[in-house]
C-alpha cells in the first residue's frame, strides 16, 4: 500500500533555473527548459519558471513536421518549448516573460493529456510585423515615421523591405489603427485603407526612420494614425495543441504571435481562462497576433473560453469549425477517394476508424446520409481513400464529407472582443454553443455563423446556439467578407435546399449599441429567435453599410422576433424576408 510519503516522491517539482536557465539574461533557455520538462516525472509534476525574462532562439528549437490548420505549409516547424507524449504536467510561469527570436513556435503540446500552462507572458524581441506613424498624407503620397530600432528596414527598388537576421519582406498589406482607441480605424478594413494599386508606390528615405511613399493613393490615412505593415506568413502558431486531451491555459498574455495565436486541432476538452492576446501599451505596438486569436479545428468534447481578451489581431479572435473534404471519385460502393481542397488544410488528419461521417451536398450543404469510417488509406498529404461500414449514398460532382465525431460543444463568456481586423467570433459546430456576458467591439460582424463546402471548407451546421446578455458596441465599422450585420448567419450555399442548413439559434437579452441599420442577417436558418434585446442608437460614426434593413431572413423558417426594446432614434427598422417559409417568420416591433 502506497503511503502519503511514497506518493509525494512520485510527483516532482522542478525549476528551470536548476537546469541552467538564466532569467534576465540573453542566454538561450531552450535546452534548460527541455531538461526541466524531461526531469518532471510522475503525475501532477510541476515545472516552475521563476519570475524574470527568458530568451528563446529559433536555431536552438526542436524540429517537427507538423500540418497546422488554416496555416501555411512550412515544414519542419521550429518549437521552443515542446511537450510531447506527456500526462498530468503543469508549467507555471508566475509572471515569467518569454521572449522569442525569429520564426518559431513558443509552445507545442503533442499527443499529451492533462497539460496546463499558467502565468506566462509571450513576446518577441523583433516582432514579425511592423508599424509606422503617419506624419503627413496628401495627394502626392504618405510620409511614414518608422522606429528602425524596433522595426529594422531598408529600401530596395523603391519599396520598403522590413528585415531581421534571417528574413526580409515587403508588406503585402496595411491596416490603419487609431492610437486613441487602439483599434482598426473607422471605414478602413481590408478594402478601404489605402485603396487599390497602393503597392505601386515609390519610397525614398527623407532621413533615418522617415520614409516618403510617393503615390496618388485612392484613400489617405489620417495623420497621427498608425499603419500596421503585414509582411509575415502563417507558419508558426503561438501555441499549437495536437492529438491531446484535457488542456488548460490560465493567466496567459500573448503580446505577439507569428501566425495563429493558440491553435488546437484533433484535441478533446480545452479550457482557456484569463488568456489575452493583446499588445502591451508600453510597447507602443498596435498589433498582437498575426492572424486569428484562438483557433479550434476539428476538436471534440468541451471547449471553454472564460474571461479572455483580444486586441490588435489581424484576423478573427475566435474560430471554431471542422474541415470537410471533397469527394474526388468513387472507388467502390463503400470506398471514396477524397481530397483536402484548401491549401491551408493540406496534411490534416480527416478522421479515425469508427468516426461518424456525413455526406454533404455541396450546393445545399444538406446531408445525404451518414456512415462510420471502417478504414483510411492515405495517398498523399492532400488525398486519401475512405472506406465506410456500408454503401455510400449517391453523390454528385463536388460533394463533400464532414466528420461529425470531431465536433465540440463550445462556451465563451465574460470575454472582450476588441476592434480588431475582421470579425469577432466564428462558430460552426453542431455541438451546444453558449455565447454569454461578453463585450464585442468588432470592426466587422461580431458573430459569424458560417459553414461551407466550396471555399475554405470549414464545416459545421449549428443545432443549438444561445447568444445572451452580451454587449455589442458600435460593431461593423469597416467592410470585410461575410459581414452582413452585427450578427451574420451566412453559410456559403450556392443553391438553397428544401430545409434550413442552420437550426436552433437563440439571440436573447443582449444590448446592441449601433450607428447603422443591420442587426441580424440570416440565410438558411430555422428555429431562430431574436427576443428581449435592447437596441440603443449611437451617433459616434456615420452609417455606411449597404444593407439598409435591420433584419434580413433569406431562406429561413420558424423565426420569432418579439419583446425587443428599440431606441426611438433607431429608425432603420426595415425587415427583408425572401424564400424559405415566409409564413413562419413572425416579426414584432420592426417594420
GUBAKE-254174 format. One record per residue: x, y, z of N, C-alpha, C in turn; residue in three letters. Coordinates in steps of 0.2 Angstrom, whole numbers, plus 5000, padded with zeros to 4 digits. Example, Ala and Ser with C-alpha at 12.3 -4.5 7.8 and 13.67 -1.06 7.14 Angstrom:
<nodes>
506649725039506249785039506649845039ALA/506449895035506849955036506450005039SER/
</nodes>
This chain:
<nodes>
500449945000500050005000500450065000UNK/500350114995500750174995500550225001UNK/501050245004501050295009501050365006UNK/500750415010500750485008501450505006UNK/502050485009502650505008502850475001UNK/502750405000502850374994502550414988UNK/501950434989501550464983501950534982UNK/502150564987502450634986503050624982UNK/503450574983504050564979503950544972UNK/503350524970503150514963503050574959UNK/502950634963502750694960503350744961UNK/503650764955504250814955504050884954UNK/504350924957504350994957504951024955UNK/505051044949505751064947505751144945UNK/506351174944506351244942506851244936UNK/506651284931507151284925507851314927UNK/507851354932508551384934508951324937UNK/508651274939509151214941509451174936UNK/509251194930509551154924509851204919UNK/510051264922510451314918510051374915UNK/509451384916509151444913509351504917UNK/509451554914509651614917509151674916UNK/508751684921508251744920508651804919UNK/508351854915508551924915509251924911UNK/509351874907509951874903509751854896UNK/510251864891510051854884510251784882UNK/510451744887510651674885510051634883UNK/510151584879509551544876509351494882UNK/508751494883508451444888508151384885UNK/508151374879507851314876508051244879UNK/508751234879508951174882508851164889UNK/508851214893508751214900508051194902UNK/507551224898506851214899506751144897UNK/507051114891506951044889507150994895UNK/507751014898507950964903507450964909UNK/507251024911506751034916506150994915UNK/505850994909505250964907505350884907UNK/505950864905506150794905506150764912UNK/506450814916506550784923505950784928UNK/505350824925504750824929504350764928UNK/504550714931504150644930503650634936UNK/503150594934502650574939502050624938UNK/501450594939500850634939500850694943UNK/500550744941500550804944501150844945UNK/501650834941502350864941502250934939UNK/502750984941502651054940503351074938UNK/503351114933504051144930503951224932UNK/504351254936504251324938504751364934UNK/504551424932504951474929504951534934UNK/505551544938505551594942505451664939UNK/505151714942504951774938505651804935UNK/505551824929506051854925505951854918UNK/506451864914506451864907506851814904UNK/506551764900506951714897506951724889UNK/507551704886507551714879507651644875UNK/507251644869507251584865507451594858UNK/507951564855508151574848507951524844UNK/507751534838507551494833508051434831UNK/508651454831509151404829509251344834UNK/509051354840509051304845508351264846UNK/507851284842507251254843507251184841UNK/506751144843506651074841506251074834UNK/506451034830506151024823505650974823UNK/505050984820504550934819504150954813UNK/503950894809503550904803502850904806UNK/502450964805501850974808501351004802UNK/500750984802500251024797499751054802UNK/499751124801499351164805498751184801UNK/498151184804497551204801497651284799UNK/497351304794497251374792497951404792UNK/498451374791499151394791499551374785UNK/500051404783500551394778500951324779UNK/501051284774501451234775502151254775UNK/502551244780503251274781503651224786UNK/503651164783504051114787504751114786UNK/505151094791504951074798504851144802UNK/504451134807504251194811504851194817UNK/504951254819505451254825505051274831UNK/505151234837504751234843505251254849UNK/505151304853505551314858505351274864UNK/504751264866504551234872504151174870UNK/504351114870504051054867503751004873UNK/503150994873502850944877502550894873UNK/502850834873502650784868502550714872UNK/501950684871501850624874501850624882UNK/501650674885501650684892500950684895UNK/500950664902500250664905500350704912UNK/499850744913499750774920500450814922UNK/500550864918501150904919500850984919UNK/501151024923501051094923501651134923UNK/501651184918502151234918501951294921UNK/502251324926502051384929502551444929UNK/502251494926502751554925502751604930UNK/502251614934502151664939502451734937UNK/502151744931502351814928502951814924UNK/503251754922503951754918503751774911UNK/504251814909504151844902504651804897UNK/504351774892504651734887504751774881UNK/505351784879505551824873505851784868UNK/505451784862505651734856506051774851UNK/506451744847506851774842506751734835UNK/506551774830506451744823505751704823UNK/505651664818505051624816505151564820UNK/504751554825504751504830504051494833UNK/503951434836503351414839503451414847UNK/503251454851503451464858503251394861UNK/502651374861502451304864502151264859UNK/502251194860501851144856501751084861UNK/501051074861500851014865500650964861UNK/500950904860500850854855500650784859UNK/500150754857499950694860499950684867UNK/499750734871499850734878499150744881UNK/499150734888498450734892498650774898UNK/498050814900498050844906498750894907UNK/498750934903499350984902499051054904UNK/499451094908499251154910499851204909UNK/499651264906500151314905499851374909UNK/500251404914499951454918500451514919UNK/500251574919500651634921501251654917UNK/501151644910501751664906501551734902UNK/502051774900501951824895502451804889UNK/502151804883502451784877502551844873UNK/503151854871503351914866503951894862UNK/504051944857504651934853505051994853UNK/505751984852506252034853506152084847UNK/506052054841505952084835505252054832UNK/504752094833504052064830504052044823UNK/503652004821503651984814503152024810UNK/502952084812502552134809502952194811UNK/502752254807503052314809502452374808UNK/502652434810502152484810502552554809UNK/502152604807502452674807501952724808UNK/502152784810501652834811501552874805UNK/500952894804500852944798500953014800UNK/501553034797501753104799501453154794UNK/501353134788501053184783500653134777UNK/500153164775499753124769499453184765UNK/499553174758499253224754499153194747UNK/499053224742498853204735499453164732UNK/500053184734500653154731500953094735UNK/500653084741500953024745500853034752UNK/501252984756501252974763501952984766UNK/502053014771502653014775502552974781UNK/502952924782502952874787503552874792UNK/503352884798503952884803504052814806UNK/504552774805504652714807505252714812UNK/505152674818505752664823506152614820UNK/506752624818507252574815507452524820UNK/507452544827507752504832507252454834UNK/506552464832506052414833505852374827UNK/505952414822505652384815506252394810UNK/506752364810507352374805507052364798UNK/507252414794507052414787507652434782UNK/507552424776507952454771507452474765UNK/507752514760507352524754507752484748UNK/507352454744507552414739507152424733UNK/507452454728507052464722506452514723UNK/506452554727505952604729505352574733UNK/505552514736505052484741505352474748UNK/504852484753505052464760505152394761UNK/505752374763505852304765506052294772UNK/505552264776505752254783506152194784UNK/506652194789507152144790507252124797UNK/507552064797507852034803508451994801UNK/508751954805509351924804509251874798UNK/508651834798508551784793508051794788UNK/507751854788507151864783507151944781UNK/506851954776506752024773506152014769UNK/505652064770505052054767504752124766UNK/504452134760504052184758503352184761UNK/502952234763502252224766501852204760UNK/501352164761500852144756500252174758UNK/500152204764499552244766499652284772UNK/499252334772499252384778498552384781UNK/498652394788497952414792498152474795UNK/497552514796497652584799497352574806UNK/497752594811497452594818497452664821UNK/496952674825496852744828497252734835UNK/497752774837498052764843497652784849UNK/497152824848496752834854496252784856UNK/495952744851495552684853495952624853UNK/496552624850496952564849496652514845UNK/496152534840495852484836495852504829UNK/495652464824495652474817495252544816UNK/495452584812495152654811494552644807UNK/494052684809493352684806493452684798UNK/493052644794492952654787493552634783UNK/494052584786494652564783494552494781UNK/494752444786494652374784495152354779UNK/494952304776495352274770495352314764UNK/494852344762494752374756494852454756UNK/494852474762494752554762495352584765UNK/495952544766496452584770496852624765UNK/497152604760497552644755497252644748UNK/496752604747496452594741496852554736UNK/496552534730496852494725497452524722UNK/497952474721498552504717499052534722UNK/498952524728499452564733500152534733UNK/500152464730500852434730501352464725UNK/501052514721501452544716501752614718UNK/501852614725502152674727502952674726UNK/503252734727503952734726504252764733UNK/504652734736504852754743505552784743UNK/505652844746506352874747506352894755UNK/507052884757507152904764507352974765UNK/506853014768507053084770507553094775UNK/507553044780508053044785507952974788UNK/508452954792508452884795507752884799UNK/507352834797506652824801506152864798UNK/506252904793505752944790505652934782UNK/505152904780505152874773504552904770UNK/504652934764504152954760503852904755UNK/503252884755502952844750502552884745UNK/502852894739502552934734502052894729UNK/501452914729500952884725500252924726UNK/499852924721499252954722498752904725UNK/498852894731498352844735497652864734UNK/497252814733496552824732496252844739UNK/496552824744496252844751496852864755UNK/496852914759497452934763497252914770UNK/497752894774497652884781497652944785UNK/497352944791497353014795498053024798UNK/498253084797498953104800498853094808UNK/499353054811499453034818499152964819UNK/498852934814498652864815499252824813UNK/499152754815499752704814499552664808UNK/500052654804499952604798500352534801UNK/499952484801500252424803500452384796UNK/501052364796501352334789501252254790UNK/500952224786500852154786501352124781UNK/501852094784502352064779502551994781UNK/502151964786502351894788501951844785UNK/502051784787501651724784501451684790UNK/500951634789500651594794501051534795UNK/501551534798502051474798502051444805UNK/502051484811502051454817501551484822UNK/501151444825500651474830501051494836UNK/500751534840500951554847500951494851UNK/500451454851500451384855500051334850UNK/500351284849500051234845499851164849UNK/499251144849498951084853498751034848UNK/498950974848498850924843498750854846UNK/498250824844498150754847498150744854UNK/497850794858497950794865497250794868UNK/497250794875496650794879496650834886UNK/496150864888496150904894496750954895UNK/496751004891497251054891496951124893UNK/497351154898497151214901497651264900UNK/497451324898497851384898497551434903UNK/497951464908497751514913498251564914UNK/497951624914498351684916498951694911UNK/498751694904499251694899499151764895UNK/499751794894499751854890500151844883UNK/499851844878500251834871500251914868UNK/500851934869500952004866501052004859UNK/501251954856501351944849501351874847UNK/501151854841501251784839501351794831UNK/501751744829501951744822501451714817UNK/500951684819500451654815499751654819UNK/499451604819498851594823499051604830UNK/498651624835498851634842498951574845UNK/498351544847498351474850497951424846UNK/498251384843497851334838497851264841UNK/497251244841497051174844496751134838UNK/497051074837496651034832496750964834UNK/496150924833496050854835496250844842UNK/495950894846496050884853495350884857UNK/495350854863494750844866494750884873UNK/494350934874494250964881494851014881UNK/494651084881495151134881494851194885UNK/495151214890494951274894495451324894UNK/495251384892495651444892495351494897UNK/495751514902495451564907495951624908UNK/495651684908496051744908496751744904UNK/496551724898497151724892496951784888UNK/497451824887497451884882497951884877UNK/497651904871498151914865498051984864UNK/498552024866498452094865499152124866UNK/499352184863499952214864500052254870UNK/500552254873500652294879500652374877UNK/500352414881500352484879501052514880UNK/501452484884502152514885502552504878UNK/502352454875502752434869502652484863UNK/502052514863501852564858501552534852UNK/501552464852501352424846500552434846UNK/500252434840499552424839499352354838UNK/499852314836499752244834499952194839UNK/499552134839499752074843499852014839UNK/499251984837499351924833499351934826UNK/499751894822499751904815499151884812UNK/498751834815498151814812497651804817UNK/497251744817496751734822497051724829UNK/496551734834496751734841496751654843UNK/496151634845496051564847495751524841UNK/496051474839495851434833495751364835UNK/495151344834494951274836494751234829UNK/495151184827494951154821494951074822UNK/494351054821494250984822494350954829UNK/494050994834494150964841493450934843UNK/493450904849492850874852492850884859UNK/492350864862492250874870492050944871UNK/492250974876492051034878492651084878UNK/492451144875492851204875492651264879UNK/493051284883492851344887493351404887UNK/493051464885493451524885493151564890UNK/493551584895493251624901493651684903UNK/493451744902493751804905494351814900UNK/494351804894494951824889494851884886UNK/495351914883495351974879495751974873UNK/495552014868495852014861495852084859UNK/496452104857496652164854497152164849UNK/497152204844497752214840497852144835UNK/497352114834497352054830497252074822UNK/497552034818497452044811496951994808UNK/496651954812496051914810495651894816UNK/495151854815494651844820494851824826UNK/494651844832494851824838494751754840UNK/494151724838494051654839493651624833UNK/493951564831493651524825493551454828UNK/492951424827492851354829492551324823UNK/492851274821492551244815492851174814UNK/492551134809492851074806493151084800UNK/493351034797493651044790493350984785UNK/493051004780492750954776493250944770UNK/493150884767493550864761493050854755UNK/493350864749492950854743492950784741UNK/492450754738492450684735492750694728UNK/493350654727493650654721493350604716UNK/493250544718493050494714492750434719UNK/492350394716492050334719492450274717UNK/492850244722493250184721492850124721UNK/492350114726491950054726491250084729UNK/490850034731490250054734490250084741UNK/490850064744490950084751491550124752UNK/491950144746492550174747492550234742UNK/492850294745492850354741493550384741UNK/493850414736494450444736494250524737UNK/494550554742494350624744495050664745UNK/494950724745495450774745495350834749UNK/495850854753495850924756495950974750UNK/495451024750495451074744495851134746UNK/495851154752496151224753496951214755UNK/497351254752498051244753498251254760UNK/497851274765498051284772497651224776UNK/497451174773497251114776497551054774UNK/498051064770498451004767498850974773UNK/498850904773499150864778498750854784UNK/498150884785497750864791497550794791UNK/497350774797497050704798496350714797UNK/495950684793495250694792494850654798UNK/495050594800494750564805495050494807UNK/494650454811494950394813494450344812UNK/494650274812494150224811493650224817UNK/493050224815492450224820492150294820UNK/492450344817492150414817491550414812UNK/491050454814490450464810490550514805UNK/490350504799490450554794489850564790UNK/489750634789489150654785489350664778UNK/488850644773488950654766488650724764UNK/488950774762488650834761488550854754UNK/487950874752487850904745488150974745UNK/488650984741489051044741488651104739UNK/488051104736487651154734487151184739UNK/486851134743486351154748486751144755UNK/487251114755487651094761487251044766UNK/486651024763486250974767486550904767UNK/486450864772486750794772486350744768UNK/486750704765486350654761486350584765UNK/486650584771486650524775487350524779UNK/487350474783487950464787488250394787UNK/488850384789489150314789489750324794UNK/490050264796490650264800491250244796UNK/491750274798492450254794492650184797UNK/492750144791493050074793493750074792UNK/494050114787494750114786494950184782UNK/495550204783495850264779496450244776UNK/496550254770497250244767497450314764UNK/498050344767498250404765498750394758UNK/498550434753498950434747499450484747UNK/499250544749499750604749499550644754UNK/499850704756499650754761498950774759UNK/498750774753498050804751497550754750UNK/497750694748497250644745497250574750UNK/496650544751496650484754496050444752UNK/496050384753495450344752495050324759UNK/494450334759494050324765493550264763UNK/493550214767493150154767492650154773UNK/491950144771491450154776491150084778UNK/490750084783490450024786489850004781UNK/489650044777489050024772489150064766UNK/488750044761488750084755488650154755UNK/488950194752488850264752488250284748UNK/487950344749487450364745487650394739UNK/487150404734487350434728487550504729UNK/488150524726488450594727488550624720UNK/488550694720488750724714489450754714UNK/489550784708490250814707490350874712UNK/490850874716491050924721490750914728UNK/490350854729490050844736490650834740UNK/490450834747491050834752490850784758UNK/491350774762491250734768491450784774UNK/491050774779491150814786491150754791UNK/491650764796491750724801491350744807UNK/490850714809490350734815490650714821UNK/491050664822491350644828491750704831UNK/492250734827492650784829492250854829UNK/491750864833491450924834491250944841UNK/491551004843491451014851490851054853UNK/490751054859490251094862490751154864UNK/490451224864490851274865490551334869UNK/490851354874490651414878491151464878UNK/490951524877491351584878490951634883UNK/491251664888490951704892491451754895UNK/491151814897491551864901492151884897UNK/492151884891492751904887492651964883UNK/493251994881493152064877493452054870UNK/493052064865493252064858493352134856UNK/494052154855494152224853494052234846UNK/494252304844494152324837494752304833UNK/494752234832495252204828495052204821UNK/495552174816495352164809494852104809UNK/494352114804493852064803493352054808UNK/493151994809492551984813492751974821UNK/492251954825492451944832492451864833UNK/491951834832491851764834491551724828UNK/491851674826491651624821491451554824UNK/490951534823490751464826490351424821UNK/490551364820490251314815490351244818UNK/489851234823489951164826489251144828UNK/489051084827488351054829488351044837UNK/488851054840488851044847488551104851UNK/488351104857487951154860488451214861UNK/488251274859488651334859488251384864UNK/488651414868488451464873488851524872UNK/488651584871489051644870488651694875UNK/488951714880488651744886489051794889UNK/488851854891489151904895489751934892UNK/489851934886490451964883490352034880UNK/490952064879490952134876491252124869UNK/490852154864491052144857491152224854UNK/491752234852491852304849492152284842UNK/491952234839492252214832492152264827UNK/492652264823492652314817492252284811UNK/492152224811491752184806491152164810UNK/490852104808490252074812490552044818UNK/490152054823490352024830490351954830UNK/489851924827489751854827489551834820UNK/489951784817489851754811489751674812UNK/489151654810488951584809488951564802UNK/489451524800489551514793489451444791UNK/489951414788489951344785489951344778UNK/490451304775490451294768490751234766UNK/490651214760491051154757491251174750UNK/491451234749491651264742492251304742UNK/492451334748492951384748493451364753UNK/493351384759493851374765493651294767UNK/493151274765492951204768492951204775UNK/492651254778492551254786491851234787UNK/491851174790491151144790490851154797UNK/490251134797489851134804489251174804UNK/488651134803488051164804487851164811UNK/487651224814487451234821486751204822UNK/486651184828486051154830485751184837UNK/486251214841485951234847486451294849UNK/486251354848486651414849486251464853UNK/486551484859486251534863486751594864UNK/486451654862486851714862486451764867UNK/486751774873486351804878486751854882UNK/486451904884486751954889487451984887UNK/487551984880488152014878488052094876UNK/488552124876488552204874488952204867UNK/488552234862488852244856488952324855UNK/489552344855489652414855489952444849UNK/489552474844489752504838490152454834UNK/489952404833490252354828490152374821UNK/490452334817490352344810490552414807UNK/491152434809491452504807491852504801UNK/492052444798492352434792492152374788UNK/492252374781492052324777492552264777UNK/492252204778492652144777492152084774UNK/492452034772492051974769491551944774UNK/490951924773490451894777490251934783UNK/490252004782490052044787489352084785UNK/488852054785488252074783487852114788UNK/487952104794487652134800488052124806UNK/487852154812488152144818488252064820UNK/487652034819487651954819487551934812UNK/487951894809487851864802487851794802UNK/487251764800487251694799487251684791UNK/487851664789488051674782488451614779UNK/488051554779488451494776488451514768UNK/489051484765489051484758488751434755UNK/488051454753487651404750487451424742UNK/487751384737487651404730486951394728UNK/486551344731485851334730485451314736UNK/484951354738484551344744484251274743UNK/484351234749483951174749483251174752UNK/482951114753482251114755482151124762UNK/482751124766482751134773483351184775UNK/483251214781483751264783484451224784UNK/484951254783485651224785485751234792UNK/485651294795485751304802485151304806UNK/485151284812484551274816484651294824UNK/484151314827484151324835484651374837UNK/484551434834484951494836484451544840UNK/484651554846484351604851484751664853UNK/484451724851484851784852484351824857UNK/484551824863484051844868484451884874UNK/484151944876484351984881485052014880UNK/485252034874485852064873485652144872UNK/486252184872486152254871486652274865UNK/486252304860486652324854486652404854UNK/487252424854487352504853487552504846UNK/487152534841487352534834487252614831UNK/487652614826487652684822487352674815UNK/487152604813486952594807486452544807UNK/486152524801485552484801485552414803UNK/486052374800485952294800486152264807UNK/485652234810485752204817485852124816UNK/485452094812485452024811485352014803UNK/485751974801485651944794485751874794UNK/485251834791485251764792485051734785UNK/485451684783485251644777485251564779UNK/484651534777484551464778484651444785UNK/484251484789484251464796483451454799UNK/483451404803482751384805482751384813UNK/482151394816482151394823482551444826UNK/482451504824482851564825482451614829UNK/482751634835482351684839482751744840UNK/482451804840482851864842482351904847UNK/482451894853481951914858482251954864UNK/481952004867482052034873482752074873UNK/482952094867483652134866483452204866UNK/483952244868483952314868484352344863UNK/484052394859484452424854484552494855UNK/485152524856485252594858485652624852UNK/485452684850485652724845486352764847UNK/486852764842487452794843487552844837UNK/487852904839488052944833488752954833UNK/489152904835489852904835490152904828UNK/489852864824490052854817489452864812UNK/489652884806489152894801488952824798UNK/488352814796488152744793488452744786UNK/488652684785488952664778488752604775UNK/488452554779488352484776487852484771UNK/487952444766487452434760486852404762UNK/486852364768486252334770485852384774UNK/485252404772484852454775484252434779UNK/484252364779483652334784484052314790UNK/483652324796483852294802483952224802UNK/483452194800483352114800483252094793UNK/483652044791483652004784483551934786UNK/483051904782482951824783482951804776UNK/483451764773483451734767483351654768UNK/482851624765482851554765482751534772UNK/482351564776482351554784481651524785UNK/481551494791480951464793480851464801UNK/480251464803480151464810480651514814UNK/480451584812480851634815480351674820UNK/480651694826480251734830480551794833UNK/480351854831480651914834480151954838UNK/480251964844479751994849480152024855UNK/479752064858479952094865480652134865UNK/480852164859481452194859481252274861UNK/481752304864481652374866482152414861UNK/481752464857482152494852482152574853UNK/482752594853482852674854482452704849UNK/482152764851481752804846482152834841UNK/482752834842483252864837483452814832UNK/483352754833483452694829482852684824UNK/482952724818482352724814482452674808UNK/482952644807483052604801482852534803UNK/482152524804481952464807481652414801UNK/481852424795481652384790481752304791UNK/481352264788481452194788481352164781UNK/481852124779481852094772481752014773UNK/481251984770481151914770481051894763UNK/481451844761481451814755481551734755UNK/481151694751481251624751481051594758UNK/481251524758481151494764480351484765UNK/480151484771479451484773479251554776UNK/479151604772478951664775478351674780UNK/477951624779477351624783477551604790UNK/478051574791478351554798478851604801UNK/478951664798479351714800478951764803UNK/478951764810478551814814478951864817UNK/478751934815479151984817478752034820UNK/478952054827478552114830479052164832UNK/478752234831479152284833479652314828UNK/479752284822480052304817479652314811UNK/479752354806479352364800479352314795UNK/
</nodes>
